[in-house]
Amino acid sequence: MAHQLLFSEALAHHKPGPLSRPTSLDAHAAAQPDPMMKRILQEITAVHKCLEGMDSKISELAAYSRSIREDITGFHDKLTGLDHHNTLVEDKLNAPSLVN
């Protein structure tokens, strides 16, 4: 909401230059940024840096998530192997005895 107010204030203070050839005064004004526009650019830069930081954190979380997923897959594979081994052992224990 604060960004919208800053933008609205900047638009209210903005005075377009003449449509004819720029004068040296126009060039000087262009070289000296409007304080409100400067403030808006600072806000935009701050938001941009914040978003870059968030992007970095999201990348870290994605890598961590992949690592956890790989761990879970490994545990699942081990449990599946153990279940298969237990089935083989049970089958051997339940098999009819050849020796009477």
N, CA, C and O of each residue as an XYZ file, in Angstrom:
400
protein
N       0.829     -1.187      0.000
C       0.000      0.000      0.000
C       0.875      1.252      0.000
O       0.562      2.235     -0.672
N       1.971      1.210      0.758
C       2.871      2.363      0.817
C       3.491      2.635     -0.546
O       3.707      3.788     -0.918
N       3.777      1.564     -1.293
C       4.354      1.736     -2.625
C       3.366      2.427     -3.552
O       3.754      3.249     -4.383
N       2.078      2.092     -3.408
C       1.066      2.727     -4.244
C       0.978      4.215     -3.934
O       0.828      5.035     -4.840
N       1.073      4.564     -2.649
C       1.019      5.975     -2.276
C       2.217      6.725     -2.829
O       2.076      7.830     -3.353
N       3.395      6.128     -2.715
C       4.592      6.779     -3.248
C       4.459      6.994     -4.751
O       4.806      8.058     -5.262
N       3.958      5.988     -5.456
C       3.810      6.105     -6.902
C       2.788      7.185     -7.247
O       3.000      7.971     -8.171
N       1.674      7.223     -6.504
C       0.648      8.241     -6.748
C       1.191      9.642     -6.503
O       0.915     10.565     -7.270
N       1.969      9.799     -5.426
C       2.563     11.104     -5.132
C       3.533     11.522     -6.230
O       3.571     12.684     -6.634
N       4.313     10.557     -6.704
C       5.277     10.871     -7.764
C       4.558     11.306     -9.030
O       4.982     12.249     -9.697
N       3.479     10.626     -9.359
C       2.718     11.005    -10.552
C       2.108     12.399    -10.390
O       2.045     13.172    -11.347
N       1.664     12.709     -9.182
C       1.053     14.014     -8.943
C       2.094     15.133     -9.086
O       1.758     16.232     -9.527
N       3.353     14.864     -8.718
C       4.403     15.877     -8.784
C       5.094     15.938    -10.140
O       5.813     16.892    -10.438
N       4.870     14.914    -10.959
C       5.573     14.844    -12.245
C       5.037     15.915    -13.194
O       3.829     16.044    -13.391
N       5.938     16.662    -13.762
C       5.577     17.702    -14.734
C       6.301     17.392    -16.030
O       7.523     17.514    -16.105
N       5.556     16.991    -17.051
C       6.230     16.660    -18.300
C       6.894     17.896    -18.907
O       6.391     19.014    -18.796
N       8.032     17.663    -19.546
C       8.772     18.746    -20.197
C       8.091     19.159    -21.493
O       7.116     18.535    -21.912
N       8.595     20.196    -22.119
C       8.007     20.659    -23.367
C       8.205     19.614    -24.466
O       9.162     18.839    -24.433
N       7.309     19.602    -25.417
C       7.378     18.631    -26.495
C       8.401     19.036    -27.560
O       8.732     18.238    -28.437
N       8.895     20.260    -27.485
C       9.888     20.709    -28.459
C      11.266     20.185    -28.064
O      11.402     19.379    -27.144
N      12.264     20.653    -28.768
C      13.637     20.242    -28.506
C      14.018     20.514    -27.050
O      13.715     21.587    -26.528
N      14.681     19.556    -26.385
C      15.061     19.780    -24.986
C      16.045     20.947    -24.861
O      16.927     21.140    -25.699
N      15.865     21.703    -23.805
C      16.760     22.827    -23.524
C      17.795     22.385    -22.513
O      17.707     21.287    -21.964
N      18.776     23.238    -22.267
C      19.803     22.902    -21.281
C      19.180     22.793    -19.890
O      19.665     22.034    -19.051
N      18.100     23.551    -19.641
C      17.409     23.465    -18.352
C      16.755     22.094    -18.207
O      16.781     21.500    -17.129
N      16.163     21.588    -19.309
C      15.562     20.253    -19.280
C      16.639     19.189    -19.020
O      16.418     18.245    -18.261
N      17.788     19.351    -19.649
C      18.885     18.400    -19.453
C      19.349     18.432    -18.003
O      19.631     17.385    -17.420
N      19.431     19.620    -17.417
C      19.829     19.737    -16.015
C      18.786     19.071    -15.116
O      19.137     18.368    -14.168
N      17.506     19.293    -15.417
C      16.435     18.688    -14.619
C      16.480     17.172    -14.739
O      16.244     16.460    -13.762
N      16.784     16.677    -15.938
C      16.866     15.232    -16.129
C      18.055     14.651    -15.367
O      17.987     13.520    -14.887
N      19.124     15.403    -15.253
C      20.309     14.937    -14.534
C      20.061     14.918    -13.030
O      20.668     14.126    -12.310
N      19.172     15.789    -12.553
C      18.827     15.845    -11.139
C      17.504     15.100    -10.937
O      16.442     15.652    -11.225
N      17.551     13.870    -10.453
C      16.317     13.107    -10.313
C      15.373     13.747     -9.290
O      15.789     14.307     -8.276
N      14.120     13.637     -9.603
C      13.071     14.116     -8.707
C      13.198     13.343     -7.388
O      13.333     12.120     -7.413
N      13.158     14.030     -6.235
C      13.316     13.322     -4.950
C      12.289     12.194     -4.773
O      12.605     11.139     -4.222
N      11.074     12.425     -5.240
C      10.049     11.386     -5.099
C      10.398     10.185     -5.980
O      10.238      9.039     -5.558
N      10.870     10.441     -7.197
C      11.249      9.341     -8.091
C      12.457      8.601     -7.518
O      12.547      7.376     -7.609
N      13.381      9.356     -6.931
C      14.553      8.740     -6.317
C      14.116      7.818     -5.182
O      14.642      6.715     -5.029
N      13.169      8.270     -4.402
C      12.656      7.475     -3.284
C      11.978      6.204     -3.812
O      12.147      5.122     -3.251
N      11.217      6.349     -4.887
C      10.542      5.187     -5.480
C      11.577      4.190     -5.998
O      11.434      2.984     -5.800
N      12.608      4.690     -6.653
C      13.660      3.798     -7.157
C      14.369      3.077     -6.013
O      14.732      1.908     -6.146
N      14.568      3.770     -4.893
C      15.178      3.138     -3.724
C      14.276      2.021     -3.195
O      14.748      0.946     -2.828
N      12.976      2.296     -3.162
C      12.021      1.281     -2.700
C      12.019      0.074     -3.637
O      12.008     -1.072     -3.188
N      12.031      0.340     -4.927
C      12.037     -0.749     -5.914
C      13.320     -1.563     -5.770
O      13.283     -2.792     -5.834
N      14.435     -0.898     -5.579
C      15.718     -1.589     -5.404
C      15.684     -2.455     -4.146
O      16.168     -3.587     -4.155
N      15.119     -1.930     -3.078
C      15.029     -2.694     -1.825
C      14.153     -3.941     -2.016
O      14.498     -5.028     -1.553
N      13.031     -3.771     -2.695
C      12.135     -4.909     -2.945
C      12.845     -5.935     -3.829
O      12.743     -7.139     -3.597
N      13.565     -5.450     -4.843
C      14.296     -6.346     -5.744
C      15.333     -7.171     -4.976
O      15.451     -8.377     -5.194
N      16.076     -6.532     -4.087
C      17.076     -7.248     -3.287
C      16.409     -8.281     -2.382
O      16.915     -9.388     -2.197
N      15.269     -7.898     -1.828
C      14.528     -8.829     -0.963
C      14.079    -10.047     -1.775
O      14.192    -11.182     -1.311
N      13.571     -9.807     -2.983
C      13.127    -10.912     -3.833
C      14.296    -11.808     -4.240
O      14.146    -13.028     -4.317
N      15.452    -11.209     -4.501
C      16.634    -12.014     -4.827
C      17.000    -12.906     -3.645
O      17.341    -14.075     -3.826
N      16.927    -12.354     -2.438
C      17.211    -13.140     -1.238
C      16.218    -14.276     -1.065
O      16.590    -15.390     -0.696
N      14.953    -13.986     -1.334
C      13.927    -15.021     -1.232
C      14.167    -16.106     -2.279
O      13.993    -17.291     -1.994
N      14.565    -15.710     -3.487
C      14.841    -16.670     -4.546
C      15.969    -17.606     -4.132
O      15.915    -18.811     -4.381
N      16.987    -17.039     -3.499
C      18.111    -17.841     -3.021
C      17.641    -18.837     -1.962
O      18.028    -20.005     -1.986
N      16.803    -18.370     -1.030
C      16.302    -19.254      0.026
C      15.417    -20.355     -0.559
O      15.468    -21.500     -0.108
N      14.609    -20.012     -1.559
C      13.751    -21.009     -2.200
C      14.612    -22.075     -2.874
O      14.282    -23.260     -2.824
N      15.703    -21.667     -3.499
C      16.616    -22.632     -4.128
C      17.224    -23.560     -3.077
O      17.333    -24.767     -3.291
N      17.616    -22.984     -1.943
C      18.169    -23.800     -0.863
C      17.132    -24.805     -0.346
O      17.449    -25.971     -0.112
N      15.895    -24.338     -0.171
C      14.832    -25.227      0.307
C      14.534    -26.326     -0.705
O      14.273    -27.466     -0.322
N      14.570    -25.997     -1.985
C      14.329    -27.006     -3.020
C      15.416    -28.080     -2.977
O      15.120    -29.269     -3.102
N      16.665    -27.667     -2.803
C      17.763    -28.628     -2.716
C      17.601    -29.510     -1.471
O      17.825    -30.719     -1.525
N      17.215    -28.900     -0.365
C      17.000    -29.645      0.878
C      15.854    -30.637      0.701
O      15.928    -31.775      1.167
N      14.795    -30.195      0.025
C      13.646    -31.061     -0.234
C      14.048    -32.261     -1.092
O      13.623    -33.386     -0.831
N      14.869    -32.015     -2.118
C      15.347    -33.125     -2.965
C      16.157    -34.121     -2.130
O      16.036    -35.334     -2.306
N      16.980    -33.597     -1.224
C      17.791    -34.453     -0.371
C      16.902    -35.325      0.524
O      17.145    -36.521      0.682
N      15.887    -34.713      1.097
C      14.959    -35.470      1.953
C      14.227    -36.530      1.128
O      14.058    -37.666      1.571
N      13.796    -36.147     -0.077
C      13.090    -37.088     -0.951
C      13.996    -38.282     -1.283
O      13.540    -39.425     -1.297
N      15.276    -38.012     -1.550
C      16.227    -39.098     -1.835
C      16.400    -39.994     -0.612
O      16.475    -41.216     -0.744
N      16.463    -39.393      0.577
C      16.576    -40.183      1.808
C      15.351    -41.068      1.991
O      15.479    -42.242      2.337
N      14.177    -40.517      1.763
C      12.939    -41.290      1.922
C      12.905    -42.437      0.922
O      12.512    -43.553      1.261
N      13.318    -42.161     -0.310
C      13.357    -43.212     -1.332
C      14.329    -44.310     -0.909
O      14.045    -45.495     -1.080
N      15.478    -43.913     -0.357
C      16.454    -44.905      0.120
C      15.889    -45.754      1.249
O      16.064    -46.972      1.259
N      15.204    -45.111      2.208
C      14.589    -45.863      3.307
C      13.514    -46.803      2.775
O      13.399    -47.944      3.221
N      12.734    -46.320      1.827
C      11.678    -47.151      1.238
C      12.286    -48.379      0.559
O      11.791    -49.496      0.706
N      13.365    -48.150     -0.185
C      14.036    -49.275     -0.852
C      14.559    -50.290      0.167
O      14.452    -51.499     -0.040
N      15.132    -49.784      1.280
C      15.637    -50.688      2.310
C      14.495    -51.476      2.944
O      14.611    -52.680      3.172
N      13.375    -50.777      3.230
C      12.224    -51.476      3.820
C      11.650    -52.502      2.857
O      11.253    -53.592      3.270
N      11.605    -52.164      1.591
C      11.106    -53.106      0.586
C      12.030    -54.335      0.537
O      11.560    -55.468      0.442
N      13.336    -54.097      0.603
C      14.296    -55.203      0.622
C      14.122    -56.073      1.850
O      14.167    -57.300      1.759
N      13.920    -55.435      3.015
C      13.709    -56.197      4.251
C      12.417    -56.996      4.182
O      12.371    -58.142      4.629
N      11.384    -56.411      3.636
C      10.097    -57.098      3.514
C      10.251    -58.312      2.611
O       9.724    -59.386      2.900
N      10.974    -58.132      1.522
C      11.204    -59.259      0.608
C      12.011    -60.352      1.318
O      11.709    -61.538      1.189
N      13.034    -59.941      2.064
C      13.863    -60.907      2.818
C      13.002    -61.645      3.842
O      13.107    -62.865      3.974
N      12.155    -60.918      4.564
C      11.279    -61.547      5.564
C      10.335    -62.539      4.904
O      10.057    -63.598      5.466
N       9.844    -62.210      3.727
C       8.946    -63.120      3.009
C       9.692    -64.407      2.653
O       9.146    -65.500      2.798
N      10.926    -64.281      2.192
C      11.720    -65.470      1.861
C      11.954    -66.341      3.091
O      11.854    -67.566      3.022
N      12.267    -65.698      4.222
C      12.507    -66.442      5.474
C      11.227    -67.133      5.910
O      11.257    -68.304      6.291
N      10.096    -66.425      5.860
C       8.812    -67.023      6.249
C       8.474    -68.204      5.345
O       7.996    -69.240      5.807
N       8.730    -68.032      4.060
C       8.452    -69.127      3.123
C       9.289    -70.352      3.479
O       8.791    -71.476      3.431
N      10.562    -70.142      3.836
C      11.423    -71.265      4.208
C      10.953    -71.902      5.507
O      10.978    -73.125      5.646
N      10.523    -71.077      6.458
C      10.055    -71.619      7.743
C       8.738    -72.368      7.595
O       8.492    -73.347      8.300
N       7.906    -71.914      6.691
C       6.583    -72.526      6.520
C       6.587    -73.651      5.483
O       5.572    -74.318      5.287
N       7.695    -73.856      4.840
C       7.765    -74.914      3.823
C       7.659    -76.282      4.501
O       8.164    -76.483      5.606
N       7.001    -77.204      3.825
C       6.913    -78.554      4.427
C       8.309    -79.161      4.543
O       9.153    -79.027      3.657
N       8.506    -79.808      5.633
C       9.820    -80.387      5.901
C      10.001    -81.628      5.041
O       9.102    -82.459      4.912
N      11.171    -81.728      4.465
C      11.473    -82.899      3.655
C      11.969    -84.046      4.528
O      11.958    -85.206      4.116
N      12.395    -83.711      5.715
C      12.884    -84.741      6.640
C      11.763    -85.071      7.598
O      11.202    -84.182      8.237
N      11.431    -86.358      7.702
C      10.395    -86.787      8.645
C      10.991    -87.486      9.793
O      10.271    -87.920     10.693
